């Protein structure tokens, strides 16, 4: 049971938005009732710890959030984060979304070589990108917003320099496949 609780905790931690109980159950390959029980236990665990993070429930959705006690500090931090200049990693991620969107988080992470959850959250907060859930693939895909296009002063995303070539260029896909193939060849037992 602790293993499942740990998995739910990890999923809630990396998710940028609330996760429905059914989606959690499907990911964990357990029934909804058991998933709900574990999520409720986890919610209570965090509440009892009185830490800076808590898990909240709204209907059939759960989300990991910062504690209400720290709300003022978090608001100041988010204000600074959403009004300052974009960092280089944020600009790189935004460029990937602009040229390759709609694109999944997994593909963005592969291209950048790191977990981009916080960067994507920041770009979402700034209103530069938006996310859409693809229920068939059970993945979230990111695209740029109209605000982003308007900010650049263009009428259509295809007006970006070399958009057609870079959007359809399979070089990136070939590089990803090569990286994955090389990863599968490497034996990490010796490390």
N, CA, C and O of each residue as an XYZ file, in Angstrom:
764
protein
N       0.823     -1.195      0.000
C       0.000      0.000      0.000
C       0.867      1.259      0.000
O       0.515      2.234     -0.664
N       1.992      1.269      0.725
C       2.879      2.429      0.765
C       3.440      2.751     -0.610
O       3.648      3.919     -0.939
N       3.687      1.717     -1.422
C       4.205      1.911     -2.762
C       3.201      2.690     -3.613
O       3.583      3.597     -4.353
N       1.941      2.342     -3.511
C       0.899      3.032     -4.266
C       0.762      4.464     -3.762
O       0.610      5.389     -4.560
N       0.815      4.652     -2.463
C       0.725      5.988     -1.875
C       1.890      6.848     -2.379
O       1.701      8.020     -2.706
N       3.068      6.278     -2.440
C       4.249      6.982     -2.930
C       4.077      7.376     -4.393
O       4.460      8.476     -4.793
N       3.504      6.482     -5.185
C       3.285      6.769     -6.602
C       2.279      7.900     -6.781
O       2.479      8.789     -7.609
N       1.206      7.866     -6.010
C       0.206      8.937     -6.082
C       0.842     10.270     -5.699
O       0.615     11.288     -6.352
N       1.632     10.250     -4.647
C       2.312     11.461     -4.189
C       3.197     12.030     -5.299
O       3.195     13.238     -5.534
N       3.944     11.173     -5.976
C       4.811     11.619     -7.076
C       3.995     12.198     -8.232
O       4.358     13.231     -8.796
N       2.905     11.539     -8.581
C       2.064     12.031     -9.678
C       1.459     13.386     -9.338
O       1.419     14.279    -10.184
N       0.991     13.542     -8.112
C       0.427     14.826     -7.692
C       1.500     15.911     -7.684
O       1.222     17.067     -8.006
N       2.710     15.542     -7.319
C       3.813     16.508     -7.252
C       4.170     17.049     -8.634
O       4.391     18.251     -8.783
N       4.229     16.186     -9.642
C       4.670     16.633    -10.968
C       3.545     17.226    -11.814
O       3.806     17.895    -12.813
N       2.310     16.986    -11.421
C       1.189     17.474    -12.215
C       1.002     18.976    -12.029
O       1.045     19.489    -10.910
N       0.796     19.662    -13.134
C       0.594     21.111    -13.078
C      -0.852     21.463    -12.741
O      -1.153     22.617    -12.436
N      -1.748     20.477    -12.795
C      -3.137     20.746    -12.485
C      -3.764     19.571    -11.753
O      -3.162     18.501    -11.668
N      -4.966     19.759    -11.224
C      -5.607     18.676    -10.459
C      -5.755     17.400    -11.284
O      -6.031     17.446    -12.483
N      -5.565     16.258    -10.617
C      -5.696     14.970    -11.289
C      -7.000     14.297    -10.870
O      -7.268     14.148     -9.678
N      -7.806     13.894    -11.838
C      -9.040     13.170    -11.524
C      -8.722     11.790    -10.950
O      -7.733     11.162    -11.331
N      -9.554     11.334    -10.046
C      -9.365     10.043     -9.390
C      -9.313      8.909    -10.415
O      -8.542      7.962    -10.264
N     -10.133      9.015    -11.451
C     -10.158      7.969    -12.494
C      -8.822      7.907    -13.225
O      -8.326      6.819    -13.519
N      -8.242      9.051    -13.518
C      -6.947      9.079    -14.204
C      -5.865      8.462    -13.316
O      -5.034      7.690    -13.794
N      -5.874      8.799    -12.036
C      -4.909      8.203    -11.108
C      -5.080      6.687    -11.055
O      -4.099      5.946    -11.104
N      -6.325      6.230    -10.956
C      -6.603      4.792    -10.891
C      -6.121      4.092    -12.159
O      -5.532      3.013    -12.094
N      -6.374      4.711    -13.311
C      -5.934      4.122    -14.583
C      -4.413      4.036    -14.663
O      -3.865      3.027    -15.108
N      -3.731      5.100    -14.231
C      -2.265      5.101    -14.259
C      -1.682      4.035    -13.332
O      -0.681      3.398    -13.662
N      -2.307      3.846    -12.186
C      -1.810      2.894    -11.189
C      -2.334      1.474    -11.398
O      -1.886      0.522    -10.758
N      -3.297      1.364    -12.313
C      -3.906      0.065    -12.616
C      -4.536     -0.572    -11.370
O      -4.373     -1.763    -11.105
N      -5.260      0.264    -10.619
C      -6.040     -0.209     -9.470
C      -7.432      0.410     -9.574
O      -7.653      1.328    -10.364
N      -8.374     -0.100     -8.766
C      -9.736      0.403     -8.890
C      -9.890      1.794     -8.262
O      -9.079      2.221     -7.439
N     -10.939      2.471     -8.671
C     -11.184      3.852     -8.260
C     -11.408      3.947     -6.747
O     -10.919      4.877     -6.105
N     -12.135      3.005     -6.188
C     -12.437      3.042     -4.758
C     -11.149      2.977     -3.919
O     -10.978      3.737     -2.965
N     -10.246      2.053     -4.295
C      -8.970      1.929     -3.584
C      -8.133      3.200     -3.748
O      -7.502      3.667     -2.800
N      -8.137      3.749     -4.963
C      -7.380      4.970     -5.231
C      -7.911      6.126     -4.384
O      -7.133      6.894     -3.817
N      -9.232      6.247     -4.301
C      -9.841      7.318     -3.501
C      -9.455      7.176     -2.024
O      -9.131      8.165     -1.365
N      -9.490      5.951     -1.513
C      -9.134      5.704     -0.113
C      -7.694      6.138      0.154
O      -7.417      6.813      1.145
N      -6.785      5.750     -0.732
C      -5.368      6.091     -0.563
C      -5.161      7.599     -0.685
O      -4.391      8.180      0.080
N      -5.840      8.241     -1.640
C      -5.721      9.696     -1.802
C      -6.234     10.414     -0.557
O      -5.632     11.393     -0.116
N      -7.326      9.943      0.006
C      -7.860     10.557      1.232
C      -6.892     10.380      2.396
O      -6.711     11.296      3.199
N      -6.263      9.196      2.493
C      -5.258      8.965      3.542
C      -4.069      9.903      3.361
O      -3.573     10.482      4.327
N      -3.624     10.044      2.133
C      -2.483     10.913      1.827
C      -2.822     12.371      2.149
O      -1.991     13.106      2.682
N      -4.027     12.773      1.824
C      -4.481     14.128      2.144
C      -4.426     14.365      3.648
O      -3.964     15.409      4.107
N      -4.901     13.387      4.404
C      -4.898     13.499      5.866
C      -3.465     13.477      6.417
O      -3.150     14.201      7.362
N      -2.605     12.651      5.826
C      -1.189     12.604      6.243
C      -0.556     13.992      6.149
O       0.098     14.448      7.087
N      -0.753     14.654      5.015
C      -0.173     15.981      4.822
C      -0.778     16.996      5.781
O      -0.082     17.875      6.289
N      -2.059     16.871      6.023
C      -2.730     17.786      6.952
C      -2.157     17.638      8.361
O      -1.944     18.633      9.055
N      -1.909     16.405      8.780
C      -1.376     16.133     10.118
C       0.073     16.594     10.280
O       0.507     16.896     11.392
N       0.814     16.648      9.187
C       2.226     17.033      9.256
C       2.423     18.538      9.435
O       3.483     18.973      9.886
N       1.430     19.320      9.093
C       1.534     20.787      9.170
C       2.791     21.296      8.454
O       3.571     22.064      9.016
N       2.968     20.860      7.226
C       4.123     21.255      6.410
C       3.736     22.358      5.433
O       2.599     22.829      5.445
N       4.652     22.762      4.608
C       4.430     23.808      3.621
C       3.688     23.343      2.382
O       3.365     24.144      1.506
N       3.421     22.058      2.311
C       2.696     21.486      1.173
C       1.502     20.726      1.718
O       1.567     20.110      2.782
N       0.406     20.780      0.966
C      -0.765     20.003      1.345
C      -1.409     19.440      0.091
O      -1.093     19.850     -1.026
N      -2.309     18.503      0.291
C      -3.062     17.940     -0.819
C      -4.516     18.339     -0.601
O      -5.079     18.153      0.477
N      -5.104     18.892     -1.653
C      -6.499     19.291     -1.553
C      -7.351     18.432     -2.480
O      -6.866     17.869     -3.462
N      -8.627     18.350     -2.142
C      -9.577     17.562     -2.914
C     -10.721     18.476     -3.309
O     -11.248     19.226     -2.487
N     -11.097     18.406     -4.572
C     -12.248     19.149     -5.068
C     -13.055     18.198     -5.936
O     -12.674     17.910     -7.070
N     -14.158     17.715     -5.410
C     -14.944     16.718     -6.132
C     -14.148     15.434     -6.238
O     -13.760     14.853     -5.225
N     -13.902     14.990     -7.458
C     -13.125     13.773     -7.693
C     -11.708     14.074     -8.170
O     -11.078     13.230     -8.807
N     -11.204     15.262     -7.869
C      -9.856     15.645     -8.285
C      -9.010     15.970     -7.060
O      -9.498     16.492     -6.057
N      -7.715     15.642     -7.176
C      -6.752     15.921     -6.111
C      -5.607     16.743     -6.694
O      -5.251     16.605     -7.864
N      -5.038     17.602     -5.846
C      -3.902     18.400     -6.286
C      -3.000     18.700     -5.100
O      -3.468     18.939     -3.987
N      -1.692     18.682     -5.361
C      -0.705     19.073     -4.356
C      -0.484     20.573     -4.515
O      -0.208     21.059     -5.612
N      -0.610     21.303     -3.399
C      -0.497     22.761     -3.421
C       0.324     23.236     -2.238
O       0.628     22.467     -1.326
N       0.679     24.512     -2.265
C       1.368     25.083     -1.110
C       0.343     25.316     -0.004
O      -0.842     25.518     -0.267
N       0.815     25.284      1.220
C      -0.040     25.452      2.389
C      -0.598     26.870      2.449
O       0.075     27.829      2.071
N      -1.819     26.990      2.922
C      -2.494     28.287      3.037
C      -1.718     29.249      3.938
O      -1.762     30.461      3.729
N      -1.009     28.718      4.938
C      -0.249     29.570      5.864
C       0.822     30.376      5.133
O       1.204     31.456      5.583
N       1.300     29.858      4.019
C       2.366     30.510      3.269
C       1.846     31.273      2.046
O       2.628     31.644      1.170
N       0.546     31.507      1.982
C      -0.076     32.102      0.794
C       0.550     33.444      0.416
O       0.826     33.680     -0.761
N       0.775     34.314      1.374
C       1.309     35.641      1.073
C       2.711     35.543      0.456
O       3.013     36.221     -0.526
N       3.557     34.697      1.039
C       4.907     34.498      0.522
C       4.861     33.941     -0.903
O       5.600     34.398     -1.775
N       4.000     32.960     -1.134
C       3.875     32.338     -2.455
C       3.383     33.357     -3.471
O       3.877     33.387     -4.598
N       2.419     34.193     -3.096
C       1.910     35.217     -4.017
C       3.008     36.190     -4.420
O       3.090     36.585     -5.583
N       3.846     36.576     -3.477
C       4.963     37.478     -3.790
C       5.947     36.805     -4.745
O       6.427     37.424     -5.696
N       6.237     35.543     -4.483
C       7.162     34.791     -5.331
C       6.612     34.666     -6.749
O       7.333     34.896     -7.719
N       5.340     34.304     -6.869
C       4.731     34.131     -8.187
C       4.675     35.466     -8.921
O       4.886     35.517    -10.133
N       4.395     36.536     -8.200
C       4.357     37.862     -8.822
C       5.731     38.187     -9.416
O       5.830     38.641    -10.556
N       6.782     37.951     -8.637
C       8.141     38.198     -9.137
C       8.454     37.307    -10.337
O       9.076     37.747    -11.305
N       8.020     36.060    -10.263
C       8.316     35.094    -11.319
C       7.567     35.401    -12.603
O       8.078     35.137    -13.691
N       6.373     35.949    -12.499
C       5.565     36.186    -13.692
C       5.709     37.591    -14.256
O       5.158     37.879    -15.319
N       6.427     38.467    -13.581
C       6.594     39.816    -14.109
C       8.018     40.095    -14.568
O       8.248     41.047    -15.315
N       8.966     39.291    -14.139
C      10.355     39.496    -14.537
C      10.611     38.969    -15.940
O       9.716     38.451    -16.608
N      11.842     39.115    -16.359
C      12.234     38.613    -17.677
C      12.234     37.090    -17.670
O      12.421     36.452    -16.634
N      12.023     36.531    -18.846
C      12.081     35.080    -18.973
C      13.530     34.620    -18.901
O      14.419     35.248    -19.477
N      13.759     33.534    -18.200
C      15.101     32.958    -18.130
C      15.415     32.269    -19.458
O      14.524     32.019    -20.270
N      16.685     31.970    -19.658
C      17.085     31.263    -20.884
C      16.363     29.921    -21.019
O      15.869     29.617    -22.105
N      16.279     29.092    -19.947
C      15.540     27.830    -20.073
C      14.065     28.051    -20.427
O      13.484     27.274    -21.184
N      13.466     29.106    -19.883
C      12.061     29.402    -20.210
C      11.921     29.789    -21.676
O      10.985     29.355    -22.348
N      12.850     30.605    -22.174
C      12.819     30.997    -23.587
C      13.011     29.790    -24.502
O      12.346     29.679    -25.532
N      13.914     28.889    -24.128
C      14.144     27.674    -24.922
C      12.882     26.822    -24.960
O      12.491     26.326    -26.016
N      12.251     26.654    -23.806
C      11.038     25.836    -23.735
C       9.913     26.486    -24.537
O       9.189     25.800    -25.259
N       9.765     27.797    -24.413
C       8.745     28.522    -25.158
C       8.974     28.388    -26.664
O       8.022     28.237    -27.430
N      10.219     28.444    -27.076
C      10.553     28.285    -28.496
C      10.177     26.894    -28.992
O       9.641     26.747    -30.091
N      10.456     25.881    -28.192
C      10.096     24.505    -28.552
C       8.589     24.391    -28.717
O       8.108     23.805    -29.687
N       7.847     24.950    -27.772
C       6.382     24.891    -27.848
C       5.887     25.655    -29.075
O       4.977     25.192    -29.763
N       6.471     26.812    -29.353
C       6.042     27.622    -30.497
C       6.271     26.894    -31.820
O       5.396     26.883    -32.686
N       7.447     26.288    -31.975
C       7.781     25.656    -33.250
C       7.269     24.227    -33.381
O       7.003     23.771    -34.494
N       7.127     23.517    -32.279
C       6.747     22.100    -32.368
C       5.344     21.804    -31.849
O       4.881     20.667    -31.941
N       4.665     22.808    -31.306
C       3.353     22.588    -30.714
C       2.298     22.195    -31.724
O       2.406     22.552    -32.898
N       1.289     21.475    -31.300
C       1.113     20.953    -29.944
C       2.137     19.858    -29.648
O       2.383     18.972    -30.466
N       2.719     19.946    -28.466
C       3.786     19.029    -28.076
C       3.566     18.578    -26.636
O       3.136     19.355    -25.784
N       3.866     17.318    -26.385
C       3.656     16.771    -25.042
C       4.801     17.151    -24.119
O       5.901     17.465    -24.575
N       4.541     17.122    -22.832
C       5.558     17.420    -21.834
C       6.722     16.440    -21.953
O       7.883     16.823    -21.811
N       6.406     15.187    -22.212
C       7.449     14.161    -22.342
C       8.418     14.532    -23.466
O       9.633     14.407    -23.309
N       7.882     14.986    -24.593
C       8.747     15.372    -25.716
C       9.556     16.624    -25.389
O      10.720     16.731    -25.775
N       8.944     17.567    -24.682
C       9.686     18.774    -24.278
C      10.838     18.375    -23.358
O      11.962     18.850    -23.524
N      10.559     17.501    -22.387
C      11.598     17.036    -21.466
C      12.721     16.328    -22.218
O      13.894     16.513    -21.892
N      12.380     15.530    -23.210
C      13.401     14.812    -23.992
C      14.267     15.781    -24.784
O      15.487     15.630    -24.850
N      13.628     16.772    -25.381
C      14.371     17.732    -26.187
C      15.334     18.534    -25.309
O      16.500     18.715    -25.659
N      14.838     19.010    -24.168
C      15.660     19.836    -23.279
C      16.585     18.997    -22.408
O      17.597     19.507    -21.928
N      16.265     17.727    -22.194
C      17.113     16.865    -21.382
C      16.907     17.018    -19.887
O      17.694     16.503    -19.093
N      15.855     17.723    -19.499
C      15.550     17.912    -18.075
C      14.038     17.921    -17.876
O      13.281     18.028    -18.841
N      13.601     17.809    -16.629
C      12.189     17.917    -16.298
C      11.787     19.386    -16.384
O      12.359     20.224    -15.687
N      10.823     19.703    -17.219
C      10.432     21.088    -17.472
C       9.139     21.488    -16.761
O       8.515     22.478    -17.142
N       8.728     20.744    -15.745
C       7.461     21.019    -15.058
C       7.374     22.451    -14.549
O       6.375     23.130    -14.790
N       8.395     22.916    -13.854
C       8.359     24.263    -13.283
C       8.383     25.338    -14.368
O       7.718     26.367    -14.243
N       9.135     25.104    -15.409
C       9.199     26.059    -16.521
C       7.838     26.153    -17.195
O       7.354     27.246    -17.492
N       7.223     24.992    -17.436
C       5.904     24.983    -18.078
C       4.875     25.675    -17.187
O       4.023     26.412    -17.683
N       4.948     25.444    -15.888
C       4.029     26.098    -14.947
C       4.188     27.612    -15.042
O       3.198     28.343    -15.083
N       5.432     28.080    -15.076
C       5.705     29.508    -15.169
C       5.138     30.083    -16.470
O       4.525     31.151    -16.459
N       5.338     29.389    -17.575
C       4.829     29.862    -18.867
C       3.301     29.851    -18.894
O       2.680     30.721    -19.504
N       2.701     28.867    -18.235
C       1.235     28.820    -18.113
C       0.737     30.004    -17.290
O      -0.239     30.654    -17.663
N       1.410     30.287    -16.163
C       1.018     31.413    -15.307
C       1.116     32.745    -16.044
O       0.299     33.640    -15.833
N       2.101     32.867    -16.892
C       2.291     34.103    -17.646
C       1.304     34.220    -18.804
O       1.182     35.283    -19.413
N       0.607     33.142    -19.107
C      -0.356     33.168    -20.200
C       0.272     33.056    -21.573
O      -0.348     33.422    -22.571
N       1.511     32.548    -21.638
C       2.204     32.418    -22.921
C       1.908     31.090    -23.613
O       1.969     30.994    -24.838
N       1.587     30.067    -22.818
C       1.235     28.766    -23.370
C      -0.056     28.297    -22.709
O      -0.468     28.817    -21.672
N      -0.682     27.305    -23.330
C      -1.860     26.680    -22.742
C      -1.723     25.177    -22.879
O      -1.002     24.678    -23.744
N      -2.424     24.467    -22.015
C      -2.337     23.008    -22.044
C      -3.697     22.427    -22.384
O      -4.741     22.968    -22.018
N      -3.653     21.317    -23.090
C      -4.871     20.586    -23.440
C      -4.607     19.111    -23.201
O      -3.557     18.582    -23.568
N      -5.581     18.454    -22.577
C      -5.450     17.040    -22.265
C      -5.931     16.203    -23.443
O      -7.067     16.353    -23.893
N      -5.070     15.325    -23.941
C      -5.446     14.380    -24.989
C      -5.870     13.099    -24.279
O      -5.027     12.321    -23.832
N      -7.167     12.886    -24.180
C      -7.685     11.750    -23.415
C      -7.315     10.411    -24.045
O      -7.122      9.424    -23.334
N      -7.213     10.370    -25.376
C      -6.860      9.107    -26.042
C      -5.451      8.663    -25.668
O      -5.217      7.483    -25.406
N      -4.517      9.605    -25.645
C      -3.125      9.289    -25.327
C      -2.818      9.473    -23.848
O      -1.740      9.104    -23.381
N      -3.768     10.044    -23.113
C      -3.604     10.307    -21.687
C      -2.361     11.166    -21.429
O      -1.572     10.901    -20.522
N      -2.218     12.200    -22.260
C      -1.078     13.112    -22.149
C      -1.568     14.550    -22.268
O      -2.628     14.816    -22.835
N      -0.791     15.454    -21.732
C      -1.086     16.877    -21.856
C      -0.203     17.446    -22.952
O       1.002     17.193    -22.993
N      -0.817     18.216    -23.838
C      -0.095     18.841    -24.936
C      -0.109     20.353    -24.756
O      -1.092     20.923    -24.281
N       0.991     20.997    -25.139
C       1.146     22.430    -24.963
C       1.212     23.141    -26.304
O       1.824     22.652    -27.254
N       0.573     24.302    -26.365
C       0.622     25.179    -27.526
C       0.771     26.612    -27.014
O       0.517     26.895    -25.843
N       1.184     27.506    -27.907
C       1.274     28.912    -27.515
C      -0.121     29.519    -27.533
O      -1.023     29.006    -28.197
N      -0.293     30.613    -26.799
C      -1.593     31.280    -26.707
C      -1.698     32.409    -27.728
O      -0.716     32.796    -28.362
N      -2.913     32.922    -27.867
C      -3.122     34.088    -28.714
C      -2.356     35.289    -28.166
O      -1.864     36.116    -28.934
N      -2.256     35.387    -26.845
C      -1.496     36.487    -26.235
C      -0.033     36.454    -26.684
O       0.560     37.496    -26.964
N       0.544     35.247    -26.751
C       1.932     35.099    -27.198
C       2.068     35.595    -28.642
O       2.982     36.353    -28.964
N       1.148     35.155    -29.500
C       1.188     35.548    -30.915
C       1.021     37.060    -31.039
O       1.738     37.712    -31.798
N       0.063     37.611    -30.283
C      -0.185     39.059    -30.310
C       1.042     39.823    -29.809
O       1.416     40.845    -30.384
N       1.665     39.327    -28.740
C       2.844     39.981    -28.175
C       3.972     40.074    -29.203
O       4.690     41.073    -29.251
N       4.126     39.033    -30.024
C       5.173     39.036    -31.047
C       4.825     39.932    -32.230
O       5.688     40.246    -33.049
N       3.561     40.346    -32.321
C       3.153     41.223    -33.410
C       2.958     40.493    -34.721
O       3.095     41.087    -35.791
N       2.642     39.217    -34.650
C       2.380     38.450    -35.866
C       0.901     38.055    -35.877
O       0.221     38.130    -34.854
N       0.420     37.642    -37.030
C      -0.991     37.275    -37.159
C      -1.218     35.777    -37.032
O      -2.329     35.324    -36.757
N      -0.165     35.027    -37.235
C      -0.289     33.574    -37.231
C       1.061     32.993    -36.812
O       2.110     33.547    -37.141
N       1.032     31.891    -36.095
C       2.271     31.254    -35.618
C       3.178     30.872    -36.784
O       4.397     30.800    -36.630
N       2.578     30.627    -37.954
C       3.381     30.235    -39.128
C       4.247     31.376    -39.638
O       5.093     31.160    -40.506
N       4.058     32.590    -39.121
C       4.884     33.737    -39.520
C       6.224     33.785    -38.774
O       7.051     34.651    -39.057
N       6.443     32.879    -37.839
C       7.742     32.816    -37.158
C       8.824     32.470    -38.172
O       8.547     31.743    -39.126
N      10.044     32.966    -37.999
C      11.131     32.655    -38.940
C      11.338     31.137    -39.083
O      11.435     30.421    -38.087
N      11.404     30.669    -40.313
C      11.644     29.253    -40.642
C      10.630     28.307    -40.000
O      10.946     27.144    -39.749
N       9.413     28.794    -39.733
C       8.422     27.974    -39.028
C       8.126     26.663    -39.757
O       8.190     25.589    -39.159
N       7.806     26.753    -41.032
C       7.407     25.543    -41.757
C       8.512     24.487    -41.738
O       8.245     23.304    -41.529
N       9.738     24.918    -41.956
C      10.853     23.959    -41.959
C      11.055     23.361    -40.563
O      11.191     22.145    -40.425
N      11.075     24.200    -39.541
C      11.353     23.712    -38.190
C      10.176     22.944    -37.587
O      10.371     22.022    -36.795
N       8.969     23.324    -37.961
C       7.793     22.625    -37.441
C       7.699     21.208    -38.012
O       7.289     20.277    -37.319
N       8.082     21.058    -39.273
C       7.963     19.764    -39.927
C       9.278     19.010    -40.004
O       9.315     17.862    -40.447
N      10.343     19.641    -39.580
C      11.670     19.038    -39.677
C      11.742     17.776    -38.833
O      11.458     17.800    -37.635
N      12.120     16.683    -39.461
C      12.208     15.420    -38.718
C      13.587     15.217    -38.097
O      13.847     14.176    -37.492
N      14.481     16.212    -38.242
C      15.801     16.113    -37.627
C      15.672     15.925    -36.120
O      16.363     15.100    -35.521
N      14.794     16.688    -35.529
C      14.577     16.599    -34.093
C      14.077     15.204    -33.710
O      14.537     14.616    -32.731
N      13.137     14.689    -34.490
C      12.619     13.348    -34.220
C      13.712     12.291    -34.363
O      13.770     11.341    -33.583
N      14.578     12.462    -35.365
C      15.686     11.517    -35.549
C      16.656     11.583    -34.369
O      17.142     10.555    -33.898
N      16.934     12.805    -33.894
C      17.836     12.965    -32.756
C      17.238     12.310    -31.504
O      17.953     11.666    -30.737
N      15.936     12.476    -31.302
C      15.278     11.850    -30.147
C      15.362     10.335    -30.231
O      15.649      9.666    -29.239
N      15.107      9.791    -31.432
C      15.164      8.341    -31.599
C      16.578      7.835    -31.344
O      16.758      6.810    -30.686
N      17.578      8.538    -31.856
C      18.970      8.160    -31.648
C      19.317      8.204    -30.157
O      19.966      7.293    -29.644
N      18.888      9.257    -29.466
C      19.165      9.381    -28.035
C      18.515      8.240    -27.255
O      19.122      7.679    -26.343
N      17.288      7.901    -27.615
C      16.593      6.806    -26.931
C      17.281      5.482    -27.221
O      17.460      4.664    -26.319
N      17.671      5.264    -28.487
C      18.370      4.025    -28.849
C      19.690      3.909    -28.098
O      20.025      2.835    -27.598
N      20.441      5.002    -28.013
C      21.715      4.994    -27.294
C      21.503      4.755    -25.810
O      22.288      4.052    -25.175
N      20.449      5.333    -25.255
C      20.127      5.131    -23.838
C      19.868      3.651    -23.567
O      20.292      3.113    -22.544
N      19.163      2.997    -24.502
C      18.828      1.577    -24.320
C      20.061      0.683    -24.447
O      20.084     -0.422    -23.905
N      21.075      1.151    -25.154
C      22.297      0.358    -25.354
C      23.214      0.436    -24.137
O      23.876     -0.542    -23.790
N      23.249      1.592    -23.495
C      24.165      1.804    -22.385
C      23.772      0.919    -21.200
O      22.596      0.825    -20.846
N      24.765      0.278    -20.596
C      24.529     -0.551    -19.435
C      24.927      0.230    -18.196
O      26.101      0.547    -18.002
N      23.946      0.541    -17.358
C      24.200      1.369    -16.188
C      24.617      0.544    -14.980
O      24.805      1.109    -13.902
N      24.765     -0.737    -15.112
C      25.145     -1.601    -13.987
C      26.556     -1.302    -13.508
O      26.874     -1.542    -12.344
N      27.404     -0.785    -14.380
C      28.803     -0.543    -14.024
C      28.999      0.785    -13.294
O      30.094      1.057    -12.802
N      27.965      1.609    -13.215
C      28.111      2.915    -12.572
C      27.907      2.826    -11.091
O      27.995      3.837    -10.394
